[in-house]
């Protein structure tokens, strides 16, 4: 499990990305962070993207390590938030309501930075035979977030885009039952461009 210091260290490695002025901002965990490994200069519909994803981060850690110290100063006109799933296994205080509180605190802080931006929350995607959690736990979190997501934070359903016939993450879209391969990022690209 990555500590708060590990998360800060990753931020320091990505500091230039955090300072980039772009049209679109990605705030989240490894599924955003690792996208840059496959495509170092991500573009969506020709628009520049600032990838502020940090692998292994929980929503609580993103709030405490990145948001509260005000390490984000610029946001694009579209901001996609992809957080919550790591809290299931990392956070002792985990509950559906607590994750929503942390995400809402992040979102409200981001709105103060850029009141004119549009904000989106991505549904957590399925997994395939990962020992630390299961799809029923992820689906329960998704259901809670969908039902209680604030009106100005648009909830984006992703589950059906990534699930296979067996009800788990489609293995043709991932490297390890969790993280996307290039084909998985093609699916994610198509999904996000629907909101541009």
C-alpha positions in Angstrom: 0.0 0.0 0.0 1.4 3.4 -1.0 1.7 5.8 1.9 1.0 9.6 1.8 4.7 10.2 1.3 4.7 7.8 -1.7 1.8 9.8 -3.1 3.7 13.1 -2.6 6.8 11.6 -4.2 4.8 10.7 -7.3 3.4 14.2 -7.4 7.0 15.6 -7.4 7.9 13.3 -10.3 4.8 14.6 -12.2 5.1 18.3 -11.1 5.4 19.6 -14.7 2.1 17.8 -15.5 0.5 19.5 -12.5 1.7 22.9 -13.8 0.6 22.3 -17.4 -2.1 24.5 -18.8 -4.4 22.3 -20.8 -8.0 22.1 -22.1 -8.8 18.9 -20.1 -7.7 17.8 -16.6 -7.6 14.2 -15.4 -7.7 13.9 -11.6 -7.5 10.3 -10.3 -5.6 7.1 -9.6 -3.6 4.6 -11.7 -6.1 4.2 -14.5 -5.4 7.8 -15.4 -1.7 7.9 -14.3 -0.7 4.9 -16.4 -2.4 6.3 -19.5 0.7 8.5 -19.8 2.9 5.4 -20.0 1.0 4.3 -23.2 0.5 7.8 -24.6 2.9 10.5 -23.1 1.0 13.4 -24.7 -2.6 12.4 -24.3 -5.1 14.3 -26.5 -8.8 14.1 -26.6 -10.4 15.4 -29.8 -7.2 17.3 -30.4 -7.3 19.1 -27.0 -4.4 19.1 -24.7 -4.7 17.0 -21.5 -3.1 17.5 -18.1 -2.9 14.1 -16.5 -2.9 14.6 -12.7 -3.5 10.9 -12.0 -1.4 9.2 -9.3 -1.1 5.5 -9.1 -2.3 3.8 -5.9 -4.0 7.0 -4.5 -7.2 6.8 -2.5 -9.7 9.7 -2.6 -8.7 10.5 1.0 -5.0 10.7 0.0 -5.7 12.8 -3.0 -7.6 15.2 -0.7 -5.0 15.3 2.0 -1.8 15.2 -0.1 -2.7 17.1 -3.2 -5.8 19.2 -2.7 -5.4 20.6 0.9 -1.8 21.7 0.3 -3.1 23.5 -2.9 -0.8 21.7 -5.3 -3.2 22.2 -8.2 -3.4 25.7 -9.5 -4.8 25.3 -13.0 -7.7 23.3 -14.4 -9.0 22.8 -17.9 -12.6 23.5 -19.0 -13.4 19.8 -18.5 -12.3 18.0 -15.4 -12.6 14.2 -15.1 -12.4 12.7 -11.6 -11.6 9.0 -11.3 -11.3 8.1 -7.6 -12.8 5.9 -4.9 -12.0 2.3 -5.7 -8.6 2.3 -3.9 -10.3 3.5 -0.7 -12.1 0.1 -0.5 -8.8 -1.6 0.4 -6.7 1.3 1.7 -8.7 3.4 4.1 -9.6 2.2 7.6 -12.4 4.7 7.7 -13.9 3.4 4.4 -17.6 3.6 3.9 -19.6 4.6 0.8 -20.6 7.9 2.5 -17.0 8.7 3.5 -15.7 8.2 -0.1 -18.4 10.5 -1.4 -17.5 13.1 1.3 -13.8 12.9 0.2 -14.7 13.2 -3.5 -17.1 16.1 -2.8 -14.4 17.9 -0.8 -12.0 17.4 -3.8 -14.6 18.6 -6.2 -15.6 21.7 -4.2 -11.9 22.7 -3.9 -11.5 22.3 -7.6 -14.6 24.4 -8.3 -12.9 27.2 -6.3 -9.8 27.0 -8.6 -11.9 27.0 -11.8 -15.6 27.9 -11.2 -16.3 27.9 -15.0 -15.1 24.3 -15.6 -17.4 21.3 -16.0 -16.8 18.4 -13.6 -17.4 14.7 -14.2 -17.0 11.7 -11.8 -16.3 8.4 -13.5 -17.8 5.2 -12.2 -15.2 2.7 -11.0 -14.5 0.0 -13.6 -14.8 -3.8 -13.0 -11.8 -6.0 -12.1 -11.0 -9.6 -13.0 -9.7 -11.9 -10.2 -7.9 -9.3 -8.1 -7.3 -10.6 -4.5 -7.7 -7.3 -2.6 -11.4 -6.6 -3.5 -14.3 -7.9 -5.6 -16.8 -6.5 -8.2 -19.7 -6.7 -5.7 -17.9 -4.2 -3.4 -17.1 -1.9 -6.4 -20.7 -2.1 -7.7 -22.1 -1.2 -4.3 -19.8 1.9 -4.1 -20.8 2.8 -7.7 -24.5 2.5 -6.9 -24.1 4.8 -3.8 -22.0 7.4 -5.8 -24.5 7.4 -8.7 -27.5 7.8 -6.4 -25.9 10.6 -4.2 -23.6 12.4 -6.7 -24.2 16.2 -6.5 -26.1 17.6 -9.4 -23.2 19.8 -10.8 -20.8 16.8 -10.7 -21.9 14.7 -13.7 -21.7 10.9 -13.0 -20.3 8.9 -16.0 -21.3 5.3 -16.2 -18.3 3.2 -17.3 -19.1 -0.3 -16.1 -20.8 -1.6 -19.2 -18.0 -0.3 -21.4 -15.4 -2.5 -19.7 -17.3 -5.6 -18.4 -17.0 -8.9 -20.2 -19.6 -11.6 -20.7 -18.5 -13.2 -17.3 -19.4 -10.0 -15.4 -15.7 -9.1 -14.8 -13.3 -6.8 -16.5 -12.9 -7.8 -20.1 -9.4 -9.4 -20.3 -8.9 -8.1 -23.8 -8.9 -4.5 -22.3 -6.4 -5.0 -19.5 -2.9 -6.1 -18.6 -3.5 -7.7 -15.2 -7.2 -7.8 -14.4 -7.2 -4.2 -13.2 -5.1 -1.8 -15.3 -5.9 -1.0 -18.9 -3.9 -1.9 -22.0 -3.9 0.3 -25.2 -7.2 -1.2 -26.2 -8.7 -0.4 -22.8 -7.5 3.2 -23.2 -9.2 3.3 -26.6 -12.5 2.5 -24.9 -11.8 5.1 -22.2 -11.0 7.7 -24.9 -14.3 7.0 -26.7 -16.1 7.4 -23.4 -14.5 10.7 -22.4 -14.9 12.2 -25.8 -18.7 11.9 -25.5 -18.5 14.6 -22.8 -16.3 17.1 -24.8 
